[in-house]
Amino acid sequence: MSSDRAPPERPEPSGETPDESTGDDEIDASPERRRDVLSEVITMEPGTRRTANVEMLVIEAELVADGHEPDNPAIPVDTETGEAFRDRIEDTDLVPAWTRPWEGADE
């Protein structure tokens, strides 16, 4: 089976080097320079942790009740998980860790 279409044409080379066309000389950059550039783009801040594990949410709430202040507490992945967590701690004094109750305690 053959095609009657002509092959696609290739663009004419511009004669510019990658450095000239992009204005970016990172191709030949030293490892230190690459690290500096990446550190400007990549942050070390953790993203939001989401979980469907109700037991993990309970454990984190218990840790907060014991005085621990987690840096990045998990939040329920969906409404069903949140409702299951609420039902699980209903008859306790536990507070969800993701609400960060320790941050408002000093006010």
N, C-alpha and C positions, 0 to 999 in steps of 0.2 A: 504494500500500500504506500503510495507516494503522495506527496503534497504538492499542490500547484503554487503554494506561497513561496515567496522569496525569503531567504534567511534574514533575520533582523540585522540591521546595520549597526556596526560598532561606532561609538562616538569618536570623533577625531581627538587625538591626544592634544592637550592644551599646551604642552611644553613646560608647564610649571611643575616644580617639585612639590611634594606634599607640604613641606614647610611654607612655601610661598603661597599655595592656594588656600591653606587653612589658617595661616598665621600662627600655627601651633608647632613648637619645636619639641614637644614632649616625646616624640618617637625616639630620639637619641638622648633623652634625659637620664641623668644618673639615678640610681635607686633612691638616694636621699631626696632628690627633687620630686620623683614620683610619689614618695611617701608624703611629702609636703602637700602636693596637689591633692592626693587622695584624702588627706586629713581635713582639707578644706571642704570636701564633698561629703565624706562619710563621718557621721557622728557616732559617738559611743553611747548615746542615750538609748535605753531599752524601749522596745515597743510595748504596746498594751498586751498583757497576757490574758488570753481567754481560755476558759476551760469548761468542759461538760461534766467534770468530776465534782460532784456535790461534796464528797468527803474532803477534797482538797480545800474547798471554800470554807468548810467547817473548821478544818485544822488551822487555816490562816486566821479565822475569826477567834479561835481559842488562843493562838499565839498573841494576837493583839490584846485579848483580855488579860494575858499574863504579862503585858508590858512591852512586848516586842513591836517594833515599828518596821514592817517590811518595806523595802524600797519600791517594789513593783508588784503589789498584790494582784492576784488574778480576779477577773470579773466573769460572770456567767456568759457562756457563748450564745445563749438564747433565752427566751422568756421561760421556757419549760424548766431549764436548769435553775433559773432564778427563783421560780416558784417552788421547786423541790427544795432548794436551799432554805427559803423562807419557812417552809413547812417543817424542815429538819430542826431549825433553831427557834421555832415559835415559842416554846415553853422555857426558854433560857434567857439569859441576859446578854447573849452574844450579839455583837454588832458586825456587819459585813466589813471585812478588812479593806475592801476597795473604796469605802467611804472615807478612809483615813481619819478615824475619830480622834486620833492623838494630835492631829494638827489644830483642831479647835479647842483642845483641852486647856491651853495656856491663856486663852482670851478671857 
